[in-house]
């Protein structure tokens, strides 16, 4: 399988995870996808969709309106900056 095919399959699996699994399962899944695949912007889009569908309205830390999107956005920015320095990734 090519890298593009792997990315598409991973995006479909992550989309299913966002809809059917709790946030503490799909957030690490999206973070791993951003580290493995270069410019995996689909993770940010899926985080926005997850927040729009299942956004938290109560709780201590969860009172931030777009909590999942902010976590994924920060990890995405860090992965863009530090991705070239990671030795185990080769495109």
C-alpha positions, 0 to 999 in steps of 0.5 A, a space after each residue: 500500500 502506498 502512503 496515500 492509501 494508508 492515509 485514506 484508510 487511517 482517515 476513515 478509521 479515525 472518522 468512525 472512531 470520532 463518531 462511535 468511540 469516546 474522546 479519550 480513544 480518538 484524541 490519541 488516535 488523531 495525535 498518532 496520525 498527525 505524527 505519522 502522516 505529514 500535514 494530516 489536517 484531517 485530524 483538525 477537521 475531525 476534531 472540529 466535527 467532534 466538538 460540534 457534535 459532542 461538545 462538552 458543556 460541563 465539567 472542570 477542564 471541559 468547560 472550554 468550548 472547543 477542548 478537543 479542537 484545541 488539543 488537536 490543534 496544539 499537537 498539529 502545530 507541534 508535529 509540523 514544527 518537530 516532525 523533521 527532527 523525529 528520526 523514526 519517520 521517513 516519507 
